[in-house]
Amino acid sequence: MCRAILAIDKRFSDVRPRHPRGGPDGGRDIEAVYRGDQTTYGAVGFVNQANDSDEKKKTIKSKFSSDLKSALGTGKKPSVFVFFTNINFTIGDKESLINKAKKYGIVHCEILDRERLRISLDSPDGFSIRFQYLNISLSEEEQASFFARWGDEIQSVISTGFQKLENTLNRLLFLQEANDPLNRLTFSFELKRKYTAEEIGHFRLFCSMCLKEPKHKILSVIFGSSDKSNRMSNKTDTDFTEQKPGIKYGICGGQWEQHIELEDEKLDQNDNDEEKYIRVGSSSSVGRDEIEFLSISYSKDSFIRFFPVLSLRDLDEVMFLPIVNKSLASKIKAIHIYSNGYKLKEISHSDLKTDKTEFEPNIPVEFSSNELKDPWVRIRPSHIASAFHIRFFEETPKRMFIPEQVENSLKK
């Protein structure tokens, strides 16, 4: 109880009991810090059937002297000494004890006698201490005063506690599900507004992604999308759309992997050979009349999985860089990244910048000279880094839905 009373005094911090279950304490029932930097020891001198007789006062004064000397005899000498007692001292009694403490080098001494304790316990800050330790119920007026003083803080503690618990459970669930095979990784590019197909016209939207370490011989991946539905296919034409330039007439998609042999000693040498990518998938679809979001995906999902594939966990620490045509880059508002039912990352417009430096992209798709008049650019982070990263240590991905519980109609 005395520790709790001292803790509500804002001058004291880091208030803790020395031996809460009893035992030798060297004159230090309580340890604390006074005004941020002064070592404080507290001692308790309570007597049974307390009264203010000279005999009781003599007993408590003797206890004060004994605890003070014991506290001063410890390795770390205190600057402040606080003494709690359940009898009342006169002003003269208190001054006498405080002067004695100062003679021993104590800078600040406080005597919390019965009246001081009562004042603390009868204040809104002390109502809970009084109820907890003395089992004294709060009147209606005291309850109103208590909740007026502490209601918002109590609600905040409750809300914060539940939020921390929910965040921890969400992270545990993600770390467990991160071991699942990677079904589909989707980058959704949100545009600044809804554009017509004519405003978009020809487009090139790709992403180069490098893993932190090779997995299943995969070191890096390129995936993306463009107009003309057969551009990335072996077919020269399709049945469902004309092969005209522009997003209105058809969309194609493709993905490529760079494979390495881990046992190949070339990994330890300066290999200047051009990076070679293997196409591992392509897609085609009809065109669109209006566009507000443009998505590109990397997927190894299939009806039967014959070979090991990347897991969601393998995306941790990946480095990626969007590569697009200049006119499309000017229309991008944000990037949203999804996989396996999770939103992994969101990159806002303030975190994006367009690098217009001329370069030759390593994208294994042919584009005409007329299309390349709208040059390639790279989307980089607005801060000092040259590429974006996904780091599960920094952020817990958000699960996009809650699975339903299977009902058991057989249970009565």
Beta strands, then each sheet from edge to edge (+ up, - down):
strand 1: 12-17
strand 2: 30-34
strand 3: 38-45
strand 4: 80-85
strand 5: 108-112
strand 6: 184-196
strand 7: 204-215
strand 8: 218-227
strand 9: 251-259
strand 10: 278-285
strand 11: 290-299
strand 12: 318-325
strand 13: 332-339
strand 14: 342-347
strand 15: 352-355
strand 16: 376-381
strand 17: 388-390
strand 18: 398-399
sheet 1: 1+ 2- 3+ 4+ 5+
sheet 2: 11+ 6- 13+ 14- 18+
sheet 3: 10+ 9- 8+ 7- 12+ 16- 15+
sheet 4: 10+ 9- 8+ 7- 12+ 17-
end
